[in-house]
Amino acid sequence: MTAEGFLEGRRLQLARGVLLQCIMGGYPPARFYGGDDGDLALIADPDQIHPLPWSDEARALAICDADELTGESSNLSTRGQLKKVIARYAARGLAPVVATELEFFVFAPNTDPTQPFRPPVGIDGRREDGLSAFSVSSNNGLRPFFSEVYKCMAALGLPRDTFMHEMGVSQFEINLLHGDPLLLADQTFLFKHLLKEVALKHGLTVVCMAKPLAHTPGSSMHIHQSLVDIATGKNVFSDANGEPTAMFRHFIGGQQAGMADFTALFAPNVNSYQRLCHPYASPNNACWSHDNRSAGLRIPASAPVARRVENRLPGADANPYLAIAASLAAGLHGIEHELEPSAAIQGEFEVPDNLALPCTLHAALERLKLSQLARELFGQEFIEGYIASKTMELTSFFDEITPWERRVLAAQA
């Protein structure tokens, strides 16, 4: 809307069905969002109104809550779902603290989607060939792009922790500083938007698919989670002697109890499972371990004050609001029901059947359909609407015949 309209407080309304719009642009049947498809009110968060530093004209972006016209948060809003989970923790005197690690690829423009992505030509006149992982000079060819990314992050108030070149060709990772879950979800959303916009200015394409290149590591969005006592500010995962607490165990137990049911929330696209089918560093399991990257739930090496649980399942393609909400909700479920985790695993291991996770979007959606836990934590309206939208996307994928099928199967009997 115009700046004048926004500053006058003019209300912006949006049809409820838009919150279930699938990635191809269509909608599931109206019964999933109300037969009348009535309006929602978009209410701007006053702390999340940002002039866009990369724009040549004066523009701003406002992150909004989607509320029913009666004033309550819409059940279909992922940001609203996260706020409800945070409120449930607050009612127990607890505040979650999270951090996200976002991986992404920087590619040359890809005008023909039948062709693979290619690294861009950098200022050194060359395309990266995959030898730059963890190198101190690995972004030299893209320095103008990253310089503007850093400036725009500062202008938007996005504090960055560490930056590195990851294992893939032209793949990078930026870690955001830990903090309030809603703030981190907003920052992750803004950062992904910033990356894509700045990339376009530099003639580049940023891709946050989970697995954009074959035979190359995929892109994750690991979520680090801890809990602090609101009254004291102390990490409740460690006791006075620095030892793990019962609440720490129960949180892990809840994560394990929810990971299979919530896989479709952490891995929302067909491509998500391309990343998960190569298990090292992208573990498709609900095992937990001390500092083992093959486990879906990793406890990073840290001092007791920083004891935390890293959920390694979500990909870079996950909705940050929904992924954080689902992970925290599972942990709270474990605390409320005093669930005990399985034994920790170390070294090389085989995943027990009860800790294996769905390995396709179809299997994940079928698991979500059967999940009473998901309905208890997120409400039937949201879960059924989400499944309906994702089923449309899966059907659209199966409506196409891939080059692999034509190349390999056409000559078969």
C-alpha positions in Angstrom: 0.0 0.0 0.0 1.1 3.6 -0.2 3.1 5.1 2.6 0.3 7.6 3.2 -2.3 4.9 3.6 -0.1 2.9 5.9 0.7 5.9 8.1 -3.0 6.8 8.3 -3.6 3.4 9.8 -5.7 2.1 6.9 -6.4 -1.6 7.5 -5.2 -4.1 4.9 -7.4 -7.2 4.5 -6.6 -10.5 2.9 -8.8 -13.5 2.0 -8.3 -16.4 4.4 -7.6 -18.8 1.6 -4.3 -17.0 0.7 -2.7 -18.5 3.8 -3.2 -21.9 2.2 -2.1 -20.9 -1.3 0.1 -23.6 -2.7 3.5 -22.9 -4.3 2.0 -23.2 -7.9 -0.5 -20.5 -7.0 -3.7 -22.6 -6.6 -5.9 -23.2 -3.6 -7.4 -26.3 -1.9 -11.2 -26.6 -1.7 -12.8 -23.7 0.2 -13.9 -26.0 3.1 -10.3 -25.9 4.4 -10.4 -22.1 5.0 -14.1 -21.4 5.3 -16.8 -21.6 2.7 -17.2 -17.9 2.5 -13.4 -17.3 2.1 -13.8 -14.2 4.3 -11.2 -11.7 5.1 -8.3 -11.5 7.6 -6.8 -8.3 8.9 -3.0 -7.9 8.4 -1.7 -6.1 11.5 1.8 -4.8 11.1 4.3 -5.6 13.9 5.6 -2.1 14.9 9.0 -3.7 15.6 9.2 -5.2 12.1 8.8 -2.3 9.8 11.9 -1.9 7.6 12.9 0.5 4.9 14.5 -1.7 2.2 18.2 -0.6 1.8 18.7 -2.3 -1.6 15.8 -0.6 -3.2 16.5 2.3 -5.6 13.2 3.9 -4.7 11.8 4.5 -1.2 10.2 1.3 -0.2 9.5 -0.5 3.1 8.4 -3.9 4.2 6.2 -4.6 7.2 5.9 -8.1 8.7 2.3 -8.6 9.7 0.2 -10.8 11.9 -2.8 -12.4 10.2 -5.8 -11.9 12.5 -9.4 -12.7 12.3 -11.7 -9.7 12.0 -12.8 -10.5 15.6 -9.3 -9.8 16.8 -7.8 -13.3 17.5 -4.9 -14.7 15.6 -5.9 -16.8 12.6 -5.3 -20.6 13.1 -3.9 -20.6 9.6 -1.1 -18.2 10.3 2.3 -19.8 10.9 3.5 -16.7 12.7 0.4 -16.9 14.9 1.1 -20.6 15.6 4.7 -19.7 16.8 3.4 -17.0 19.1 1.0 -19.5 20.7 3.8 -21.9 21.4 5.9 -19.1 23.0 2.9 -18.1 25.1 2.5 -21.7 26.4 6.1 -21.7 27.5 5.6 -18.3 29.2 2.7 -19.7 31.2 5.2 -22.2 32.7 7.7 -19.4 33.5 10.0 -20.4 30.6 11.3 -18.5 27.6 12.8 -20.4 24.6 16.0 -19.2 23.0 16.7 -20.2 19.4 19.2 -19.6 16.7 19.1 -20.6 13.0 21.8 -21.6 10.7 20.8 -21.0 7.1 22.7 -22.5 4.1 22.1 -21.3 0.6 23.6 -21.4 -2.9 24.6 -18.5 -5.1 24.2 -19.3 -8.8 24.3 -17.7 -12.2 20.9 -16.8 -13.6 19.1 -20.0 -14.7 16.7 -19.1 -17.6 16.1 -22.8 -18.6 14.9 -24.9 -15.7 15.6 -28.1 -17.6 19.3 -27.3 -17.2 21.3 -27.6 -14.0 22.3 -24.6 -11.9 25.8 -23.3 -12.5 28.1 -21.2 -10.2 28.4 -17.6 -11.3 31.4 -16.0 -12.9 33.1 -14.0 -10.1 35.1 -10.8 -10.3 38.2 -13.1 -10.9 36.6 -14.2 -14.2 36.2 -17.8 -13.1 33.4 -20.2 -12.0 34.1 -21.9 -8.7 34.8 -25.6 -9.2 34.1 -26.9 -5.7 37.5 -26.5 -4.1 36.6 -23.6 -1.8 34.8 -25.2 1.1 35.8 -23.5 4.4 38.4 -21.4 2.6 39.3 -18.0 4.0 39.2 -16.6 0.5 36.2 -18.6 -0.8 34.0 -15.6 -1.5 36.6 -13.4 -3.3 34.8 -13.9 -6.6 31.5 -12.7 -5.1 32.9 -10.0 -2.8 30.7 -7.1 -4.2 27.6 -9.2 -3.6 28.5 -10.2 -0.1 29.6 -6.7 0.8 26.1 -5.4 0.0 24.5 -8.3 1.8 26.4 -7.3 5.0 25.5 -3.6 4.6 21.8 -4.5 4.1 21.8 -6.9 7.1 23.2 -4.0 9.3 20.6 -1.6 7.9 17.8 -4.1 8.7 19.2 -4.8 12.2 20.1 -8.4 11.4 23.1 -9.3 13.6 25.2 -12.1 12.1 27.3 -14.4 14.0 29.5 -16.4 11.7 29.8 -16.7 7.9 31.5 -19.5 5.9 31.7 -21.2 2.6 29.9 -24.6 3.0 30.7 -27.9 1.3 28.7 -27.4 -1.9 29.8 -25.5 -5.0 29.1 -21.9 -4.4 27.2 -22.8 -1.2 27.4 -20.5 1.9 26.1 -20.4 5.4 25.3 -17.4 7.7 24.4 -18.0 11.4 22.1 -15.6 13.1 22.6 -14.7 16.7 20.5 -16.5 19.2 17.5 -14.8 20.8 13.7 -14.8 21.0 12.1 -17.4 18.7 9.7 -14.9 17.0 12.5 -12.4 16.4 14.7 -15.1 15.0 11.9 -16.4 12.7 11.3 -12.8 11.5 15.1 -12.3 11.0 15.4 -15.6 9.0 12.5 -14.6 6.8 14.0 -11.1 6.2 17.4 -12.6 5.5 16.2 -14.9 2.9 14.3 -12.1 1.2 17.3 -9.8 1.4 19.6 -12.5 -0.2 17.3 -12.9 -3.2 16.8 -9.2 -3.7 20.5 -8.2 -3.5 21.4 -11.2 -5.7 19.2 -9.9 -8.5 20.9 -6.5 -8.3 24.2 -8.2 -8.9 23.0 -10.5 -11.7 23.0 -13.5 -9.5 20.4 -16.1 -8.3 20.2 -17.2 -4.6 18.6 -20.6 -4.2 17.3 -21.9 -0.8 16.1 -25.2 -2.2 17.0 -28.1 0.1 18.9 -29.9 -2.7 19.5 -27.8 -5.9 22.5 -29.8 -7.2 22.9 -33.6 -7.6 26.0 -35.2 -5.9 26.4 -32.1 -3.7 25.4 -31.5 -0.1 22.0 -29.9 0.4 21.1 -26.7 2.4 19.8 -26.9 5.9 18.2 -24.6 8.4 19.4 -26.1 11.7 17.6 -24.8 14.7 19.4 -24.5 18.1 17.1 -24.5 21.1 17.5 -23.8 24.8 15.2 -22.7 27.6 15.7 -20.0 30.2 13.8 -19.4 33.4 12.0 -16.1 32.9 12.6 -15.0 36.6 16.3 -15.8 36.8 17.4 -15.8 33.1 19.2 -19.1 33.8 19.4 -22.0 31.3 17.1 -24.7 32.7 18.9 -27.4 30.7 21.8 -27.2 33.3 21.6 -27.5 37.1 23.7 -25.6 39.6 26.5 -28.1 39.2 26.5 -27.8 35.4 24.9 -31.2 34.9 21.9 -31.9 32.5 18.5 -31.5 34.1 15.4 -33.7 33.9 13.8 -30.9 31.8 16.6 -31.2 29.3 15.9 -35.0 29.0 12.2 -34.4 28.7 12.7 -31.7 26.0 14.7 -34.2 24.0 12.1 -36.9 24.6 9.4 -34.6 23.2 11.5 -33.8 20.2 11.9 -37.5 19.5 8.2 -38.1 20.0 7.2 -35.4 17.5 9.9 -35.6 14.7 8.2 -38.3 12.6 4.8 -36.7 12.9 6.2 -33.3 12.0 8.6 -34.2 9.2 6.3 -32.7 6.6 6.5 -29.4 8.6 10.3 -29.5 8.6 10.7 -30.9 5.1 7.8 -29.3 3.2 8.7 -30.0 -0.5 9.4 -32.9 -2.8 13.0 -31.7 -3.1 13.4 -31.7 0.7 13.8 -35.4 0.6 16.6 -35.3 -2.0 18.6 -33.7 0.8 17.5 -36.2 3.4 18.2 -39.4 1.4 22.0 -38.7 1.8 22.1 -39.1 5.5 25.6 -37.8 6.5 25.1 -34.2 7.9 21.5 -34.4 6.8 20.2 -37.0 9.2 16.7 -38.4 8.5 16.3 -39.8 12.0 15.1 -38.9 15.5 18.3 -40.2 17.3 20.1 -37.9 19.6 23.8 -37.6 20.4 26.5 -35.5 21.9 28.2 -33.7 19.1 27.5 -36.3 16.4 26.3 -34.8 13.1 24.7 -38.1 12.0 22.0 -37.7 14.6 18.8 -35.7 13.9 19.1 -34.2 17.4 22.6 -33.1 18.2 23.9 -31.6 21.5 26.7 -29.3 20.5 29.8 -29.2 22.6 29.4 -26.2 24.9 29.7 -24.9 28.5 26.7 -25.8 30.7 25.3 -22.2 30.4 25.0 -22.7 26.7 23.6 -26.3 26.7 21.2 -26.6 23.8 19.5 -29.0 21.4 20.1 -28.7 17.7 17.4 -29.9 15.4 19.2 -30.9 12.2 16.1 -32.0 10.2 14.8 -28.7 8.7 16.1 -27.7 5.3 16.7 -24.1 4.0 13.3 -24.5 2.2 11.4 -24.8 5.5 9.0 -22.0 6.7 11.0 -20.6 9.7 7.9 -19.7 11.7 6.4 -23.2 11.3 9.7 -25.1 11.7 10.6 -23.3 14.9 7.0 -23.6 16.2 6.9 -27.4 15.5 10.3 -28.0 17.1 9.5 -26.0 20.3 6.0 -27.5 20.5 7.5 -31.0 20.5 9.9 -30.1 23.2 7.2 -28.6 25.4 5.1 -31.7 24.9 8.0 -33.8 26.3 8.3 -31.5 29.3 4.5 -31.5 30.0 4.4 -35.3 29.8 7.9 -36.0 31.3 8.9 -38.1 28.3 12.2 -39.8 28.5 14.5 -39.9 25.5 16.1 -43.0 24.0 19.7 -43.7 24.9 22.2 -41.3 23.2 24.1 -42.7 20.3 27.7 -42.1 19.4 30.0 -43.0 16.5 28.7 -44.9 13.5 25.2 -46.4 14.2 22.2 -47.9 12.5 18.9 -46.1 13.0 16.4 -48.1 15.0 13.1 -48.6 13.2 11.2 -46.6 15.8 13.5 -43.6 15.3 13.4 -43.6 11.5 11.6 -40.7 9.8 9.5 -40.6 6.6 11.7 -40.4 3.5 9.3 -38.9 0.9 6.8 -36.1 1.0 4.0 -38.6 0.4 5.0 -40.7 3.4 5.4 -37.5 5.6 2.0 -36.3 4.7 0.4 -39.7 5.4 2.2 -39.6 8.8 0.9 -36.1 9.5 -2.7 -37.2 8.6 -2.6 -39.8 11.3 -1.0 -37.6 13.9 -3.3 -36.8 16.9 -0.3 -34.9 18.4 -0.2 -32.5 15.5 -3.9 -31.7 15.9 -3.5 -31.2 19.6 -0.6 -28.8 19.2 -1.6 -26.9 16.1 -5.4 -27.4 15.7 -7.3 -29.4 13.2 -8.0 -26.5 10.9 -4.3 -25.7 10.4 -3.2 -29.4 10.0 -5.9 -30.3 7.5 -5.4 -27.1 5.5 -1.6 -27.7 5.4 -2.1 -31.2 4.2 -4.5 -30.2 1.5 -2.2 -27.5 0.1 0.9 -29.8 0.2 -1.1 -32.6 -1.4 -1.9 -30.3 -4.3 1.8 -29.6 -4.7 2.7 -33.3 -4.6 0.0 -34.1 -7.2 1.4 -31.3 -9.5 4.9 -32.9 -9.2 3.5 -36.3 -10.2 1.8 -34.8 -13.2 5.2 -34.2 -14.8 7.5 -36.8 -16.4 11.1 -36.1 -15.5 14.2 -36.3 -17.8 15.4 -39.3 -15.8 12.3 -41.3 -16.6 12.6 -40.6 -20.3 16.3 -41.3 -20.3 16.3 -44.5 -18.3 12.9 -46.1 -18.6 11.9 -45.4 -22.2 14.0 -48.3 -23.5 12.8 -50.8 -20.9 10.3 -53.5 -21.7 
